[in-house]
Amino acid sequence: MDTITLGDVEVARVYEHQGVRLPREFVFPGSDPALWRGDPRWAEQDFWDAGTDELLFNMQTWVLRSEGRTILVDTGIGDSKERPGDPVLHHRESDFLANLAAVGVAPEDVDVVVCTHVHGDHVGWNTRLVDGEWIPTFGNARYLIARADFDYWNPVNGHQTRLADIFADSVAPVHQAGLTDLWDDHYDIDANLRLEPAPGHTPGSAVLWLRSGSDRAAFVGDLLHTPVQVLEPDRNPCFDEDEARARATRREVLDRLASGNALMLPAHLGGAGAAEVRAEGGGYTISGWAAFQ
């Protein structure tokens, strides 16, 4: 179990899948593999397999305990999801609920589910299949989704996207159950936690900012997918909907992280999973990693 305490907030990392592989050239077309090799600020094997030239990703959920409530940040791929166009997400099975139980969390214990954005590897466990029907996994929780993403991916709005199936099985059921809170300019979960827009990767991508005591942190979702993007924040993966806006947002958030001495917790990093960012030479660098135990 990976845990850390930040002020009055306990943070645990719960894995769904570790070491998911995607070709580097697919994720970052035209990039130089040397970018991932030999930098002393990270262990190459945690993020890139030089032998196969594949990038390595974790599918994981951050479990926060704050002011007496249990909060999940992103819910991964989910089990039994129909994703025929995406073999990484298609018909996956995992021990995710058992892994949640290992940190003392049953589905009925969850009070809040934060969806940093509506992609299939972030909303999958919003629902589970019971008797052929997709039902909310966390029936006592409020699901927080940025209105911009909800509207963008919702097929009833006439916008044809590749994510119609994801919306239908992982978002619509919780909305129809009356469990969603759609938010716009920000959403305060409690005195420690605030959701703010971070558009670019998707229109409604968000960052969850933690401020408790003297500690600062940000759960940044898919603001970046690899430590290389700290050193090269203008480098976009193939997944960003609006590349120019994603670059601008990435720099804005990295500025805040560096100036505020805040820990950065992306959705998919392996290794320590959380990095300390600081300004260096007009850009940014990784100065350390989280002390998870």
Residue pairs with C-beta under 8 A, 6 or more apart in sequence:
1 12
1 102
1 103
2 12
2 13
2 273
2 292
2 293
3 10
3 11
3 12
3 13
3 103
3 292
3 293
4 10
4 11
4 274
4 290
4 291
4 292
4 293
5 11
6 210
6 212
6 215
6 216
6 217
6 263
7 192
7 210
7 211
7 212
7 213
7 214
7 215
8 66
8 67
8 192
8 212
8 213
9 64
9 65
9 66
9 192
9 193
9 210
9 212
9 215
10 64
10 65
10 66
11 62
11 63
11 64
11 217
11 265
12 62
12 63
12 103
13 60
13 61
13 62
13 63
13 273
13 292
14 60
14 61
14 62
14 63
14 96
14 99
14 100
14 102
14 103
14 105
15 58
15 59
15 60
15 96
15 99
16 59
16 60
16 61
16 76
16 77
16 94
16 96
16 99
16 125
17 58
17 59
17 76
17 77
17 92
17 94
18 58
18 59
18 60
18 270
19 56
19 57
19 58
19 270
20 56
20 57
20 58
20 59
20 88
21 49
21 52
21 54
21 55
21 56
21 57
22 54
22 55
22 57
22 88
23 53
23 54
23 55
24 31
24 33
24 36
24 48
24 53
24 54
24 55
25 31
25 53
26 238
27 55
27 225
27 237
27 238
27 239
28 55
28 226
28 235
28 236
28 237
28 238
29 238
31 235
33 48
33 50
33 53
35 228
35 231
35 232
36 44
36 47
36 48
36 50
36 55
36 226
36 228
37 44
37 48
37 50
38 44
39 227
39 231
41 227
41 285
41 286
41 287
42 227
42 271
42 286
43 271
44 50
45 56
46 56
46 269
46 270
46 271
47 55
47 56
47 226
47 227
47 269
47 270
47 271
48 54
48 55
48 56
48 226
49 55
49 56
55 225
55 226
56 270
57 225
57 268
57 269
57 270
58 268
58 269
58 270
58 273
59 76
59 77
59 121
59 268
60 74
60 76
60 267
60 268
60 273
61 72
61 73
61 74
61 75
61 76
61 96
61 100
61 125
62 72
62 73
62 74
62 219
62 265
63 70
63 71
63 72
63 73
63 100
63 103
63 105
64 70
64 71
64 72
64 73
64 193
64 210
65 71
66 189
66 190
66 192
66 193
66 212
67 190
67 191
67 192
69 111
69 112
69 190
70 105
70 109
70 110
70 111
70 112
71 110
71 111
71 112
71 113
71 114
71 189
71 193
72 110
72 112
72 113
72 114
72 138
72 141
73 114
73 116
73 208
73 219
74 114
74 115
74 116
74 122
74 123
74 221
74 267
75 113
75 115
75 122
75 123
75 124
75 125
75 126
75 137
76 94
76 96
76 121
76 122
76 124
76 125
77 88
77 89
77 92
77 94
77 120
77 121
77 124
77 125
78 92
78 123
78 124
78 125
78 126
78 127
78 128
78 170
79 92
79 93
79 94
79 96
79 124
79 125
79 128
79 129
80 91
80 93
80 129
81 89
81 90
81 91
81 92
81 120
81 124
81 165
81 166
81 169
81 170
82 90
82 91
82 165
82 169
83 89
83 90
83 91
83 120
83 165
83 166
84 90
85 162
86 120
88 121
89 120
89 121
89 124
96 125
97 107
97 125
97 137
100 106
100 107
107 137
107 138
107 139
108 138
108 139
108 140
109 140
110 138
110 140
110 141
111 140
111 141
111 142
112 141
112 142
112 144
112 189
113 126
113 138
113 141
113 142
113 143
113 144
114 144
114 189
114 195
114 206
114 208
114 219
115 122
115 123
115 126
115 143
115 144
115 145
115 146
115 149
116 122
116 205
116 206
116 207
116 208
116 219
116 220
116 221
116 222
116 267
117 146
117 149
117 201
117 202
117 204
117 205
117 206
117 221
117 222
118 145
118 149
118 150
118 152
118 153
118 163
118 166
118 167
118 171
118 202
118 204
119 163
119 166
119 202
119 222
119 239
120 163
120 166
120 170
121 267
121 268
122 221
122 222
122 267
123 166
123 170
123 171
124 170
125 137
126 136
126 137
126 138
126 143
126 170
126 171
126 173
126 174
127 134
127 135
127 136
127 137
127 169
127 170
127 173
127 174
128 134
128 135
128 137
134 169
134 170
134 173
135 173
135 177
136 143
136 173
136 174
136 177
136 179
139 177
139 179
141 179
142 179
142 180
142 181
143 174
143 175
143 179
143 180
143 181
144 180
144 181
144 183
144 187
144 189
144 195
145 171
145 180
145 181
145 182
145 183
145 204
146 182
146 183
146 184
146 195
146 197
146 203
146 204
146 205
146 206
147 182
147 183
147 184
147 204
148 184
148 197
148 199
148 203
148 204
149 202
149 203
149 204
149 205
150 171
150 175
150 180
150 182
150 204
151 157
152 159
152 161
152 202
152 203
152 204
153 159
153 161
153 163
153 164
153 166
153 167
153 171
153 202
154 167
154 171
155 161
155 164
155 167
155 168
171 180
174 180
181 187
183 195
185 197
186 194
186 195
186 196
186 197
187 194
187 195
188 194
188 195
189 195
189 208
192 210
192 211
192 212
193 208
193 209
193 210
194 208
194 209
194 211
195 206
195 207
195 208
195 209
196 206
196 207
196 209
197 204
197 205
197 206
198 205
198 206
198 207
198 220
198 221
198 223
198 249
198 252
198 253
199 205
199 242
199 245
199 246
199 249
200 240
200 241
200 242
200 243
200 244
200 245
200 246
200 247
200 248
200 249
200 250
201 221
201 222
201 223
201 239
201 240
201 241
201 246
201 249
202 241
203 241
203 242
205 221
205 222
205 223
205 249
206 221
207 218
207 219
207 220
207 221
207 223
207 253
208 218
208 219
209 216
209 217
209 218
209 262
210 216
210 217
210 218
210 219
210 262
215 263
216 260
216 261
216 262
216 263
217 262
217 263
217 264
217 265
217 274
218 253
218 256
218 257
218 262
218 263
218 264
218 265
219 265
219 267
220 253
220 264
220 265
220 266
220 267
221 266
221 267
222 239
222 266
222 267
222 268
223 249
223 250
223 253
223 266
224 230
224 233
224 250
224 266
225 237
225 239
225 266
225 268
226 269
227 269
227 275
227 286
228 235
229 235
229 250
230 254
230 275
230 277
230 284
230 285
230 286
231 283
231 284
231 285
231 286
233 247
233 250
233 251
233 254
233 283
233 284
234 247
234 250
234 251
236 243
236 246
236 247
240 246
254 277
254 284
255 279
256 262
257 263
257 264
257 277
258 277
258 278
258 279
258 284
259 279
261 276
262 277
263 274
263 275
263 276
263 290
264 274
264 275
264 276
264 277
265 273
265 274
265 290
266 273
266 275
269 275
271 289
272 289
272 290
272 292
273 290
273 292
274 289
274 290
274 292
275 286
275 288
275 289
275 290
276 286
276 287
276 288
276 289
276 290
277 284
277 285
277 286
277 287
278 284
278 285
278 287
279 285
